Amino acid sequence: MTAFFTSHASRLLALLLAVAALSACHGSDDDDTRIVEWRYDFVTYMGYSGSTATFEYLGRGDSAAIVLRASGLDKPGHLATGQRVLLYYTVTGTPSPGVRDVQARYYTSGNVASDSLRVNTKPVEQYAMHPIKLRSLWRTGGYINLRGQVEYTGHPRQLYLMADGATLDSDTVDVYLVHDLMQGQDSTRFWRNCYGSFYVGEAWYKPSCRVMRVHVRDVVRPQATCYDFAK
């Protein structure tokens, strides 16, 4: 019994010393030691007024839209209303239904492909579908979003979702990720991060649509040629 308490006391003393050491690392009492949750989300730019930028956030699936009122940003002169961007932010104050006041650090749009679903005008197999490294693919409301990597070429490219028009009125709508390098491949390339957020609502919200099947040529999982999003 004595050995148990001695061992237990030794462990407790070691724990207290560790806590004291951690506390000593905090610095002065004036330091802000709060843990802040920073988020990085796809949002839709809605406009700018009174030094506040407004964005709309949609969670996964069919979550209700939330308006984000972002302080700390200059007026985004190069953004168009309705454009999709990645916003780095944290919620401030007390959230109210459907609205969040946020502090935004920055946003990015340069490497975000933002477009609406297109429909093929020639046979699907005639479109360029250069492979990507797909990291994630998910739906938020009427948007299909992706995160991945593409080979850097130094030239413009096209990256968009295209529906097979023959399936638009079917219960399963076939959609393809078109990735056209346009000016060909260079001899020296590397992989760079890319993001895409594509509005597919015109097909997704059709009463006849029960499944949206997204076809992707993926370097990481070549055996997985498509992904189904079901209602």
mmCIF file of the C-alpha atoms, coordinates in Angstrom:
data_MODEL
# 
_entry.id   MODEL 
# 
loop_
_atom_site.group_PDB 
_atom_site.id 
_atom_site.type_symbol 
_atom_site.label_atom_id 
_atom_site.label_alt_id 
_atom_site.label_comp_id 
_atom_site.label_asym_id 
_atom_site.label_entity_id 
_atom_site.label_seq_id 
_atom_site.pdbx_PDB_ins_code 
_atom_site.Cartn_x 
_atom_site.Cartn_y 
_atom_site.Cartn_z 
_atom_site.occupancy 
_atom_site.B_iso_or_equiv 
_atom_site.pdbx_formal_charge 
_atom_site.auth_seq_id 
_atom_site.auth_comp_id 
_atom_site.auth_asym_id 
_atom_site.auth_atom_id 
_atom_site.pdbx_PDB_model_num 
ATOM 1   C CA . MET A 1 1   ? 0.000   0.000  0.000   1.00 0.00 ? 1   MET A CA 1 
ATOM 2   C CA . THR A 1 2   ? 2.847   2.403  0.879   1.00 0.00 ? 2   THR A CA 1 
ATOM 3   C CA . ALA A 1 3   ? 4.550   1.624  -2.419  1.00 0.00 ? 3   ALA A CA 1 
ATOM 4   C CA . PHE A 1 4   ? 1.332   2.498  -4.284  1.00 0.00 ? 4   PHE A CA 1 
ATOM 5   C CA . PHE A 1 5   ? 0.993   5.919  -2.644  1.00 0.00 ? 5   PHE A CA 1 
ATOM 6   C CA . THR A 1 6   ? 4.688   6.669  -3.132  1.00 0.00 ? 6   THR A CA 1 
ATOM 7   C CA . SER A 1 7   ? 4.466   5.844  -6.824  1.00 0.00 ? 7   SER A CA 1 
ATOM 8   C CA . HIS A 1 8   ? 1.213   7.784  -7.157  1.00 0.00 ? 8   HIS A CA 1 
ATOM 9   C CA . ALA A 1 9   ? 2.701   10.828 -5.423  1.00 0.00 ? 9   ALA A CA 1 
ATOM 10  C CA . SER A 1 10  ? 5.732   10.720 -7.689  1.00 0.00 ? 10  SER A CA 1 
ATOM 11  C CA . ARG A 1 11  ? 3.535   10.722 -10.784 1.00 0.00 ? 11  ARG A CA 1 
ATOM 12  C CA . LEU A 1 12  ? 1.415   13.559 -9.376  1.00 0.00 ? 12  LEU A CA 1 
ATOM 13  C CA . LEU A 1 13  ? 4.519   15.626 -8.613  1.00 0.00 ? 13  LEU A CA 1 
ATOM 14  C CA . ALA A 1 14  ? 5.816   15.069 -12.150 1.00 0.00 ? 14  ALA A CA 1 
ATOM 15  C CA . LEU A 1 15  ? 2.452   16.176 -13.557 1.00 0.00 ? 15  LEU A CA 1 
ATOM 16  C CA . LEU A 1 16  ? 2.408   19.339 -11.421 1.00 0.00 ? 16  LEU A CA 1 
ATOM 17  C CA . LEU A 1 17  ? 5.940   20.211 -12.506 1.00 0.00 ? 17  LEU A CA 1 
ATOM 18  C CA . ALA A 1 18  ? 4.955   19.739 -16.139 1.00 0.00 ? 18  ALA A CA 1 
ATOM 19  C CA . VAL A 1 19  ? 1.925   22.005 -15.702 1.00 0.00 ? 19  VAL A CA 1 
ATOM 20  C CA . ALA A 1 20  ? 4.097   24.621 -14.026 1.00 0.00 ? 20  ALA A CA 1 
ATOM 21  C CA . ALA A 1 21  ? 6.561   24.464 -16.898 1.00 0.00 ? 21  ALA A CA 1 
ATOM 22  C CA . LEU A 1 22  ? 3.754   24.915 -19.405 1.00 0.00 ? 22  LEU A CA 1 
ATOM 23  C CA . SER A 1 23  ? 2.321   27.822 -17.415 1.00 0.00 ? 23  SER A CA 1 
ATOM 24  C CA . ALA A 1 24  ? 5.710   29.510 -17.406 1.00 0.00 ? 24  ALA A CA 1 
ATOM 25  C CA . CYS A 1 25  ? 5.663   29.509 -21.202 1.00 0.00 ? 25  CYS A CA 1 
ATOM 26  C CA . HIS A 1 26  ? 2.526   31.671 -21.343 1.00 0.00 ? 26  HIS A CA 1 
ATOM 27  C CA . GLY A 1 27  ? 4.423   34.914 -20.820 1.00 0.00 ? 27  GLY A CA 1 
ATOM 28  C CA . SER A 1 28  ? 2.924   38.001 -19.213 1.00 0.00 ? 28  SER A CA 1 
ATOM 29  C CA . ASP A 1 29  ? -0.651  38.410 -18.090 1.00 0.00 ? 29  ASP A CA 1 
ATOM 30  C CA . ASP A 1 30  ? -1.209  40.794 -21.002 1.00 0.00 ? 30  ASP A CA 1 
ATOM 31  C CA . ASP A 1 31  ? -0.818  38.014 -23.586 1.00 0.00 ? 31  ASP A CA 1 
ATOM 32  C CA . ASP A 1 32  ? -3.966  36.842 -25.366 1.00 0.00 ? 32  ASP A CA 1 
ATOM 33  C CA . THR A 1 33  ? -4.085  33.137 -24.554 1.00 0.00 ? 33  THR A CA 1 
ATOM 34  C CA . ARG A 1 34  ? -7.473  32.419 -26.085 1.00 0.00 ? 34  ARG A CA 1 
ATOM 35  C CA . ILE A 1 35  ? -7.645  29.631 -28.610 1.00 0.00 ? 35  ILE A CA 1 
ATOM 36  C CA . VAL A 1 36  ? -9.295  30.994 -31.757 1.00 0.00 ? 36  VAL A CA 1 
ATOM 37  C CA . GLU A 1 37  ? -10.873 28.702 -34.337 1.00 0.00 ? 37  GLU A CA 1 
ATOM 38  C CA . TRP A 1 38  ? -9.891  29.872 -37.802 1.00 0.00 ? 38  TRP A CA 1 
ATOM 39  C CA . ARG A 1 39  ? -11.841 28.436 -40.730 1.00 0.00 ? 39  ARG A CA 1 
ATOM 40  C CA . TYR A 1 40  ? -11.036 28.141 -44.418 1.00 0.00 ? 40  TYR A CA 1 
ATOM 41  C CA . ASP A 1 41  ? -14.256 27.764 -46.413 1.00 0.00 ? 41  ASP A CA 1 
ATOM 42  C CA . PHE A 1 42  ? -15.700 28.185 -49.877 1.00 0.00 ? 42  PHE A CA 1 
ATOM 43  C CA . VAL A 1 43  ? -18.041 31.171 -49.836 1.00 0.00 ? 43  VAL A CA 1 
ATOM 44  C CA . THR A 1 44  ? -19.896 33.319 -52.370 1.00 0.00 ? 44  THR A CA 1 
ATOM 45  C CA . TYR A 1 45  ? -19.007 37.016 -52.545 1.00 0.00 ? 45  TYR A CA 1 
ATOM 46  C CA . MET A 1 46  ? -22.196 39.073 -52.153 1.00 0.00 ? 46  MET A CA 1 
ATOM 47  C CA . GLY A 1 47  ? -20.895 42.662 -52.062 1.00 0.00 ? 47  GLY A CA 1 
ATOM 48  C CA . TYR A 1 48  ? -19.224 45.391 -50.020 1.00 0.00 ? 48  TYR A CA 1 
ATOM 49  C CA . SER A 1 49  ? -20.794 48.232 -48.045 1.00 0.00 ? 49  SER A CA 1 
ATOM 50  C CA . GLY A 1 50  ? -19.726 50.382 -45.113 1.00 0.00 ? 50  GLY A CA 1 
ATOM 51  C CA . SER A 1 51  ? -16.253 48.793 -44.809 1.00 0.00 ? 51  SER A CA 1 
ATOM 52  C CA . THR A 1 52  ? -17.833 45.342 -44.549 1.00 0.00 ? 52  THR A CA 1 
ATOM 53  C CA . ALA A 1 53  ? -17.639 42.582 -47.143 1.00 0.00 ? 53  ALA A CA 1 
ATOM 54  C CA . THR A 1 54  ? -20.557 40.163 -47.236 1.00 0.00 ? 54  THR A CA 1 
ATOM 55  C CA . PHE A 1 55  ? -20.248 36.497 -48.150 1.00 0.00 ? 55  PHE A CA 1 
ATOM 56  C CA . GLU A 1 56  ? -22.670 33.569 -48.185 1.00 0.00 ? 56  GLU A CA 1 
ATOM 57  C CA . TYR A 1 57  ? -21.586 30.274 -46.660 1.00 0.00 ? 57  TYR A CA 1 
ATOM 58  C CA . LEU A 1 58  ? -23.214 26.910 -47.309 1.00 0.00 ? 58  LEU A CA 1 
ATOM 59  C CA . GLY A 1 59  ? -22.393 23.870 -45.208 1.00 0.00 ? 59  GLY A CA 1 
ATOM 60  C CA . ARG A 1 60  ? -22.182 20.345 -46.558 1.00 0.00 ? 60  ARG A CA 1 
ATOM 61  C CA . GLY A 1 61  ? -25.262 18.818 -48.093 1.00 0.00 ? 61  GLY A CA 1 
ATOM 62  C CA . ASP A 1 62  ? -28.394 20.932 -47.839 1.00 0.00 ? 62  ASP A CA 1 
ATOM 63  C CA . SER A 1 63  ? -27.508 23.111 -44.858 1.00 0.00 ? 63  SER A CA 1 
ATOM 64  C CA . ALA A 1 64  ? -29.188 26.505 -44.660 1.00 0.00 ? 64  ALA A CA 1 
ATOM 65  C CA . ALA A 1 65  ? -27.242 29.470 -46.009 1.00 0.00 ? 65  ALA A CA 1 
ATOM 66  C CA . ILE A 1 66  ? -25.393 31.690 -43.514 1.00 0.00 ? 66  ILE A CA 1 
ATOM 67  C CA . VAL A 1 67  ? -24.464 35.298 -44.237 1.00 0.00 ? 67  VAL A CA 1 
ATOM 68  C CA . LEU A 1 68  ? -20.927 36.212 -43.159 1.00 0.00 ? 68  LEU A CA 1 
ATOM 69  C CA . ARG A 1 69  ? -20.272 39.905 -42.486 1.00 0.00 ? 69  ARG A CA 1 
ATOM 70  C CA . ALA A 1 70  ? -16.502 40.250 -42.712 1.00 0.00 ? 70  ALA A CA 1 
ATOM 71  C CA . SER A 1 71  ? -14.591 43.116 -41.188 1.00 0.00 ? 71  SER A CA 1 
ATOM 72  C CA . GLY A 1 72  ? -10.903 43.767 -41.730 1.00 0.00 ? 72  GLY A CA 1 
ATOM 73  C CA . LEU A 1 73  ? -10.927 43.492 -45.518 1.00 0.00 ? 73  LEU A CA 1 
ATOM 74  C CA . ASP A 1 74  ? -10.344 46.179 -48.113 1.00 0.00 ? 74  ASP A CA 1 
ATOM 75  C CA . LYS A 1 75  ? -12.965 46.435 -50.822 1.00 0.00 ? 75  LYS A CA 1 
ATOM 76  C CA . PRO A 1 76  ? -12.327 43.517 -53.232 1.00 0.00 ? 76  PRO A CA 1 
ATOM 77  C CA . GLY A 1 77  ? -12.283 45.516 -56.458 1.00 0.00 ? 77  GLY A CA 1 
ATOM 78  C CA . HIS A 1 78  ? -11.539 42.535 -58.689 1.00 0.00 ? 78  HIS A CA 1 
ATOM 79  C CA . LEU A 1 79  ? -14.306 40.265 -57.366 1.00 0.00 ? 79  LEU A CA 1 
ATOM 80  C CA . ALA A 1 80  ? -17.660 40.005 -59.093 1.00 0.00 ? 80  ALA A CA 1 
ATOM 81  C CA . THR A 1 81  ? -20.848 39.498 -57.128 1.00 0.00 ? 81  THR A CA 1 
ATOM 82  C CA . GLY A 1 82  ? -21.599 35.783 -57.076 1.00 0.00 ? 82  GLY A CA 1 
ATOM 83  C CA . GLN A 1 83  ? -17.962 34.748 -57.441 1.00 0.00 ? 83  GLN A CA 1 
ATOM 84  C CA . ARG A 1 84  ? -16.739 31.861 -55.326 1.00 0.00 ? 84  ARG A CA 1 
ATOM 85  C CA . VAL A 1 85  ? -13.653 32.379 -53.162 1.00 0.00 ? 85  VAL A CA 1 
ATOM 86  C CA . LEU A 1 86  ? -11.846 30.706 -50.278 1.00 0.00 ? 86  LEU A CA 1 
ATOM 87  C CA . LEU A 1 87  ? -12.190 32.783 -47.108 1.00 0.00 ? 87  LEU A CA 1 
ATOM 88  C CA . TYR A 1 88  ? -9.935  32.492 -44.050 1.00 0.00 ? 88  TYR A CA 1 
ATOM 89  C CA . TYR A 1 89  ? -11.889 33.781 -41.055 1.00 0.00 ? 89  TYR A CA 1 
ATOM 90  C CA . THR A 1 90  ? -13.049 33.352 -37.489 1.00 0.00 ? 90  THR A CA 1 
ATOM 91  C CA . VAL A 1 91  ? -16.473 34.043 -36.012 1.00 0.00 ? 91  VAL A CA 1 
ATOM 92  C CA . THR A 1 92  ? -16.639 36.982 -33.595 1.00 0.00 ? 92  THR A CA 1 
ATOM 93  C CA . GLY A 1 93  ? -19.350 37.933 -31.141 1.00 0.00 ? 93  GLY A CA 1 
ATOM 94  C CA . THR A 1 94  ? -22.537 35.977 -30.562 1.00 0.00 ? 94  THR A CA 1 
ATOM 95  C CA . PRO A 1 95  ? -23.946 34.256 -33.664 1.00 0.00 ? 95  PRO A CA 1 
ATOM 96  C CA . SER A 1 96  ? -27.531 35.073 -34.623 1.00 0.00 ? 96  SER A CA 1 
ATOM 97  C CA . PRO A 1 97  ? -29.790 32.901 -36.808 1.00 0.00 ? 97  PRO A CA 1 
ATOM 98  C CA . GLY A 1 98  ? -28.528 32.936 -40.369 1.00 0.00 ? 98  GLY A CA 1 
ATOM 99  C CA . VAL A 1 99  ? -25.903 35.649 -39.765 1.00 0.00 ? 99  VAL A CA 1 
ATOM 100 C CA . ARG A 1 100 ? -22.330 35.602 -38.465 1.00 0.00 ? 100 ARG A CA 1 
ATOM 101 C CA . ASP A 1 101 ? -20.024 38.531 -37.823 1.00 0.00 ? 101 ASP A CA 1 
ATOM 102 C CA . VAL A 1 102 ? -16.532 37.390 -38.702 1.00 0.00 ? 102 VAL A CA 1 
ATOM 103 C CA . GLN A 1 103 ? -12.992 38.656 -38.717 1.00 0.00 ? 103 GLN A CA 1 
ATOM 104 C CA . ALA A 1 104 ? -11.384 37.780 -42.037 1.00 0.00 ? 104 ALA A CA 1 
ATOM 105 C CA . ARG A 1 105 ? -7.650  37.492 -42.509 1.00 0.00 ? 105 ARG A CA 1 
ATOM 106 C CA . TYR A 1 106 ? -7.700  37.070 -46.272 1.00 0.00 ? 106 TYR A CA 1 
ATOM 107 C CA . TYR A 1 107 ? -9.415  35.401 -49.200 1.00 0.00 ? 107 TYR A CA 1 
ATOM 108 C CA . THR A 1 108 ? -8.118  33.807 -52.370 1.00 0.00 ? 108 THR A CA 1 
ATOM 109 C CA . SER A 1 109 ? -9.673  33.563 -55.804 1.00 0.00 ? 109 SER A CA 1 
ATOM 110 C CA . GLY A 1 110 ? -6.703  33.250 -58.167 1.00 0.00 ? 110 GLY A CA 1 
ATOM 111 C CA . ASN A 1 111 ? -6.435  29.469 -57.915 1.00 0.00 ? 111 ASN A CA 1 
ATOM 112 C CA . VAL A 1 112 ? -10.183 28.857 -57.534 1.00 0.00 ? 112 VAL A CA 1 
ATOM 113 C CA . ALA A 1 113 ? -12.067 27.743 -60.643 1.00 0.00 ? 113 ALA A CA 1 
ATOM 114 C CA . SER A 1 114 ? -15.532 29.284 -60.259 1.00 0.00 ? 114 SER A CA 1 
ATOM 115 C CA . ASP A 1 115 ? -18.092 28.479 -62.920 1.00 0.00 ? 115 ASP A CA 1 
ATOM 116 C CA . SER A 1 116 ? -21.591 27.185 -63.607 1.00 0.00 ? 116 SER A CA 1 
ATOM 117 C CA . LEU A 1 117 ? -22.310 23.759 -65.014 1.00 0.00 ? 117 LEU A CA 1 
ATOM 118 C CA . ARG A 1 118 ? -21.853 23.644 -68.773 1.00 0.00 ? 118 ARG A CA 1 
ATOM 119 C CA . VAL A 1 119 ? -23.473 21.271 -71.263 1.00 0.00 ? 119 VAL A CA 1 
ATOM 120 C CA . ASN A 1 120 ? -21.572 19.492 -74.015 1.00 0.00 ? 120 ASN A CA 1 
ATOM 121 C CA . THR A 1 121 ? -21.884 20.751 -77.591 1.00 0.00 ? 121 THR A CA 1 
ATOM 122 C CA . LYS A 1 122 ? -19.984 17.808 -79.083 1.00 0.00 ? 122 LYS A CA 1 
ATOM 123 C CA . PRO A 1 123 ? -19.490 14.168 -78.049 1.00 0.00 ? 123 PRO A CA 1 
ATOM 124 C CA . VAL A 1 124 ? -18.213 13.912 -74.479 1.00 0.00 ? 124 VAL A CA 1 
ATOM 125 C CA . GLU A 1 125 ? -15.180 11.865 -75.487 1.00 0.00 ? 125 GLU A CA 1 
ATOM 126 C CA . GLN A 1 126 ? -13.911 14.756 -77.602 1.00 0.00 ? 126 GLN A CA 1 
ATOM 127 C CA . TYR A 1 127 ? -13.304 16.957 -74.554 1.00 0.00 ? 127 TYR A CA 1 
ATOM 128 C CA . ALA A 1 128 ? -9.884  17.132 -72.896 1.00 0.00 ? 128 ALA A CA 1 
ATOM 129 C CA . MET A 1 129 ? -9.852  15.499 -69.479 1.00 0.00 ? 129 MET A CA 1 
ATOM 130 C CA . HIS A 1 130 ? -6.256  15.672 -68.307 1.00 0.00 ? 130 HIS A CA 1 
ATOM 131 C CA . PRO A 1 131 ? -5.896  13.879 -64.949 1.00 0.00 ? 131 PRO A CA 1 
ATOM 132 C CA . ILE A 1 132 ? -5.587  15.686 -61.625 1.00 0.00 ? 132 ILE A CA 1 
ATOM 133 C CA . LYS A 1 133 ? -4.657  14.636 -58.099 1.00 0.00 ? 133 LYS A CA 1 
ATOM 134 C CA . LEU A 1 134 ? -8.036  14.707 -56.391 1.00 0.00 ? 134 LEU A CA 1 
ATOM 135 C CA . ARG A 1 135 ? -7.953  15.279 -52.633 1.00 0.00 ? 135 ARG A CA 1 
ATOM 136 C CA . SER A 1 136 ? -11.629 15.848 -51.878 1.00 0.00 ? 136 SER A CA 1 
ATOM 137 C CA . LEU A 1 137 ? -14.929 16.326 -53.673 1.00 0.00 ? 137 LEU A CA 1 
ATOM 138 C CA . TRP A 1 138 ? -18.080 17.437 -51.860 1.00 0.00 ? 138 TRP A CA 1 
ATOM 139 C CA . ARG A 1 139 ? -21.428 19.176 -52.312 1.00 0.00 ? 139 ARG A CA 1 
ATOM 140 C CA . THR A 1 140 ? -22.708 22.274 -50.535 1.00 0.00 ? 140 THR A CA 1 
ATOM 141 C CA . GLY A 1 141 ? -26.216 23.193 -51.651 1.00 0.00 ? 141 GLY A CA 1 
ATOM 142 C CA . GLY A 1 142 ? -26.150 23.682 -55.409 1.00 0.00 ? 142 GLY A CA 1 
ATOM 143 C CA . TYR A 1 143 ? -22.349 23.619 -55.621 1.00 0.00 ? 143 TYR A CA 1 
ATOM 144 C CA . ILE A 1 144 ? -19.891 20.815 -56.262 1.00 0.00 ? 144 ILE A CA 1 
ATOM 145 C CA . ASN A 1 145 ? -16.526 21.694 -54.734 1.00 0.00 ? 145 ASN A CA 1 
ATOM 146 C CA . LEU A 1 146 ? -13.140 20.115 -55.217 1.00 0.00 ? 146 LEU A CA 1 
ATOM 147 C CA . ARG A 1 147 ? -9.673  20.350 -53.759 1.00 0.00 ? 147 ARG A CA 1 
ATOM 148 C CA . GLY A 1 148 ? -6.711  18.832 -55.517 1.00 0.00 ? 148 GLY A CA 1 
ATOM 149 C CA . GLN A 1 149 ? -3.546  19.424 -57.474 1.00 0.00 ? 149 GLN A CA 1 
ATOM 150 C CA . VAL A 1 150 ? -2.864  20.043 -61.148 1.00 0.00 ? 150 VAL A CA 1 
ATOM 151 C CA . GLU A 1 151 ? 0.357   20.006 -63.126 1.00 0.00 ? 151 GLU A CA 1 
ATOM 152 C CA . TYR A 1 152 ? 1.786   23.476 -63.529 1.00 0.00 ? 152 TYR A CA 1 
ATOM 153 C CA . THR A 1 153 ? 2.497   24.430 -67.145 1.00 0.00 ? 153 THR A CA 1 
ATOM 154 C CA . GLY A 1 154 ? 2.838   28.217 -67.099 1.00 0.00 ? 154 GLY A CA 1 
ATOM 155 C CA . HIS A 1 155 ? -0.002  28.491 -69.632 1.00 0.00 ? 155 HIS A CA 1 
ATOM 156 C CA . PRO A 1 156 ? -3.755  29.166 -69.290 1.00 0.00 ? 156 PRO A CA 1 
ATOM 157 C CA . ARG A 1 157 ? -5.984  26.153 -68.835 1.00 0.00 ? 157 ARG A CA 1 
ATOM 158 C CA . GLN A 1 158 ? -9.666  25.344 -68.590 1.00 0.00 ? 158 GLN A CA 1 
ATOM 159 C CA . LEU A 1 159 ? -11.166 23.544 -65.602 1.00 0.00 ? 159 LEU A CA 1 
ATOM 160 C CA . TYR A 1 160 ? -14.928 23.185 -65.372 1.00 0.00 ? 160 TYR A CA 1 
ATOM 161 C CA . LEU A 1 161 ? -17.790 20.726 -64.908 1.00 0.00 ? 161 LEU A CA 1 
ATOM 162 C CA . MET A 1 162 ? -19.764 19.706 -67.967 1.00 0.00 ? 162 MET A CA 1 
ATOM 163 C CA . ALA A 1 163 ? -23.006 17.741 -68.071 1.00 0.00 ? 163 ALA A CA 1 
ATOM 164 C CA . ASP A 1 164 ? -23.771 15.169 -70.723 1.00 0.00 ? 164 ASP A CA 1 
ATOM 165 C CA . GLY A 1 165 ? -26.860 16.766 -72.238 1.00 0.00 ? 165 GLY A CA 1 
ATOM 166 C CA . ALA A 1 166 ? -28.322 13.354 -73.047 1.00 0.00 ? 166 ALA A CA 1 
ATOM 167 C CA . THR A 1 167 ? -28.654 12.650 -69.299 1.00 0.00 ? 167 THR A CA 1 
ATOM 168 C CA . LEU A 1 168 ? -30.032 16.002 -68.086 1.00 0.00 ? 168 LEU A CA 1 
ATOM 169 C CA . ASP A 1 169 ? -33.596 14.693 -67.811 1.00 0.00 ? 169 ASP A CA 1 
ATOM 170 C CA . SER A 1 170 ? -32.591 11.284 -66.455 1.00 0.00 ? 170 SER A CA 1 
ATOM 171 C CA . ASP A 1 171 ? -32.628 10.203 -62.819 1.00 0.00 ? 171 ASP A CA 1 
ATOM 172 C CA . THR A 1 172 ? -28.812 10.040 -62.985 1.00 0.00 ? 172 THR A CA 1 
ATOM 173 C CA . VAL A 1 173 ? -27.102 13.083 -64.487 1.00 0.00 ? 173 VAL A CA 1 
ATOM 174 C CA . ASP A 1 174 ? -23.585 12.408 -65.746 1.00 0.00 ? 174 ASP A CA 1 
ATOM 175 C CA . VAL A 1 175 ? -21.142 15.268 -65.163 1.00 0.00 ? 175 VAL A CA 1 
ATOM 176 C CA . TYR A 1 176 ? -17.492 15.369 -66.258 1.00 0.00 ? 176 TYR A CA 1 
ATOM 177 C CA . LEU A 1 177 ? -14.529 17.346 -64.987 1.00 0.00 ? 177 LEU A CA 1 
ATOM 178 C CA . VAL A 1 178 ? -13.064 18.920 -68.111 1.00 0.00 ? 178 VAL A CA 1 
ATOM 179 C CA . HIS A 1 179 ? -9.398  19.792 -67.682 1.00 0.00 ? 179 HIS A CA 1 
ATOM 180 C CA . ASP A 1 180 ? -7.900  21.244 -70.837 1.00 0.00 ? 180 ASP A CA 1 
ATOM 181 C CA . LEU A 1 181 ? -4.227  22.257 -70.795 1.00 0.00 ? 181 LEU A CA 1 
ATOM 182 C CA . MET A 1 182 ? -4.911  24.104 -74.079 1.00 0.00 ? 182 MET A CA 1 
ATOM 183 C CA . GLN A 1 183 ? -1.287  24.839 -75.032 1.00 0.00 ? 183 GLN A CA 1 
ATOM 184 C CA . GLY A 1 184 ? 0.028   21.376 -74.353 1.00 0.00 ? 184 GLY A CA 1 
ATOM 185 C CA . GLN A 1 185 ? 2.454   20.044 -71.777 1.00 0.00 ? 185 GLN A CA 1 
ATOM 186 C CA . ASP A 1 186 ? 5.860   21.449 -70.977 1.00 0.00 ? 186 ASP A CA 1 
ATOM 187 C CA . SER A 1 187 ? 8.827   19.175 -70.407 1.00 0.00 ? 187 SER A CA 1 
ATOM 188 C CA . THR A 1 188 ? 9.296   20.436 -66.846 1.00 0.00 ? 188 THR A CA 1 
ATOM 189 C CA . ARG A 1 189 ? 6.289   20.634 -64.575 1.00 0.00 ? 189 ARG A CA 1 
ATOM 190 C CA . PHE A 1 190 ? 5.302   20.344 -60.939 1.00 0.00 ? 190 PHE A CA 1 
ATOM 191 C CA . TRP A 1 191 ? 2.052   19.863 -59.086 1.00 0.00 ? 191 TRP A CA 1 
ATOM 192 C CA . ARG A 1 192 ? 0.319   22.893 -57.595 1.00 0.00 ? 192 ARG A CA 1 
ATOM 193 C CA . ASN A 1 193 ? -2.777  23.188 -55.423 1.00 0.00 ? 193 ASN A CA 1 
ATOM 194 C CA . CYS A 1 194 ? -6.046  24.017 -57.103 1.00 0.00 ? 194 CYS A CA 1 
ATOM 195 C CA . TYR A 1 195 ? -9.631  24.486 -55.979 1.00 0.00 ? 195 TYR A CA 1 
ATOM 196 C CA . GLY A 1 196 ? -12.916 24.462 -57.809 1.00 0.00 ? 196 GLY A CA 1 
ATOM 197 C CA . SER A 1 197 ? -16.459 25.428 -56.907 1.00 0.00 ? 197 SER A CA 1 
ATOM 198 C CA . PHE A 1 198 ? -19.047 24.878 -59.608 1.00 0.00 ? 198 PHE A CA 1 
ATOM 199 C CA . TYR A 1 199 ? -22.737 25.751 -59.505 1.00 0.00 ? 199 TYR A CA 1 
ATOM 200 C CA . VAL A 1 200 ? -24.731 22.730 -60.678 1.00 0.00 ? 200 VAL A CA 1 
ATOM 201 C CA . GLY A 1 201 ? -28.150 23.806 -59.399 1.00 0.00 ? 201 GLY A CA 1 
ATOM 202 C CA . GLU A 1 202 ? -29.845 23.870 -62.803 1.00 0.00 ? 202 GLU A CA 1 
ATOM 203 C CA . ALA A 1 203 ? -29.337 20.119 -63.042 1.00 0.00 ? 203 ALA A CA 1 
ATOM 204 C CA . TRP A 1 204 ? -29.285 19.176 -59.355 1.00 0.00 ? 204 TRP A CA 1 
ATOM 205 C CA . TYR A 1 205 ? -32.626 20.803 -58.542 1.00 0.00 ? 205 TYR A CA 1 
ATOM 206 C CA . LYS A 1 206 ? -34.473 19.176 -61.440 1.00 0.00 ? 206 LYS A CA 1 
ATOM 207 C CA . PRO A 1 207 ? -37.272 16.978 -60.038 1.00 0.00 ? 207 PRO A CA 1 
ATOM 208 C CA . SER A 1 208 ? -36.084 14.146 -62.270 1.00 0.00 ? 208 SER A CA 1 
ATOM 209 C CA . CYS A 1 209 ? -32.528 14.202 -60.894 1.00 0.00 ? 209 CYS A CA 1 
ATOM 210 C CA . ARG A 1 210 ? -31.940 11.672 -58.139 1.00 0.00 ? 210 ARG A CA 1 
ATOM 211 C CA . VAL A 1 211 ? -28.182 11.206 -58.518 1.00 0.00 ? 211 VAL A CA 1 
ATOM 212 C CA . MET A 1 212 ? -25.424 13.412 -59.897 1.00 0.00 ? 212 MET A CA 1 
ATOM 213 C CA . ARG A 1 213 ? -22.506 11.283 -61.062 1.00 0.00 ? 213 ARG A CA 1 
ATOM 214 C CA . VAL A 1 214 ? -19.241 13.216 -61.335 1.00 0.00 ? 214 VAL A CA 1 
ATOM 215 C CA . HIS A 1 215 ? -16.571 11.655 -63.547 1.00 0.00 ? 215 HIS A CA 1 
ATOM 216 C CA . VAL A 1 216 ? -12.964 12.575 -62.695 1.00 0.00 ? 216 VAL A CA 1 
ATOM 217 C CA . ARG A 1 217 ? -9.648  11.312 -64.048 1.00 0.00 ? 217 ARG A CA 1 
ATOM 218 C CA . ASP A 1 218 ? -7.650  10.962 -60.848 1.00 0.00 ? 218 ASP A CA 1 
ATOM 219 C CA . VAL A 1 219 ? -3.943  10.181 -60.575 1.00 0.00 ? 219 VAL A CA 1 
ATOM 220 C CA . VAL A 1 220 ? -4.235  9.243  -56.896 1.00 0.00 ? 220 VAL A CA 1 
ATOM 221 C CA . ARG A 1 221 ? -7.073  6.723  -57.327 1.00 0.00 ? 221 ARG A CA 1 
ATOM 222 C CA . PRO A 1 222 ? -7.274  5.838  -61.019 1.00 0.00 ? 222 PRO A CA 1 
ATOM 223 C CA . GLN A 1 223 ? -9.649  2.973  -60.273 1.00 0.00 ? 223 GLN A CA 1 
ATOM 224 C CA . ALA A 1 224 ? -12.255 5.421  -58.914 1.00 0.00 ? 224 ALA A CA 1 
ATOM 225 C CA . THR A 1 225 ? -13.583 6.983  -62.091 1.00 0.00 ? 225 THR A CA 1 
ATOM 226 C CA . CYS A 1 226 ? -16.747 8.590  -60.722 1.00 0.00 ? 226 CYS A CA 1 
ATOM 227 C CA . TYR A 1 227 ? -18.436 9.807  -57.550 1.00 0.00 ? 227 TYR A CA 1 
ATOM 228 C CA . ASP A 1 228 ? -22.181 9.772  -56.887 1.00 0.00 ? 228 ASP A CA 1 
ATOM 229 C CA . PHE A 1 229 ? -24.081 12.501 -55.055 1.00 0.00 ? 229 PHE A CA 1 
ATOM 230 C CA . ALA A 1 230 ? -27.555 11.232 -54.193 1.00 0.00 ? 230 ALA A CA 1 
ATOM 231 C CA . LYS A 1 231 ? -30.588 13.140 -52.973 1.00 0.00 ? 231 LYS A CA 1 
# 
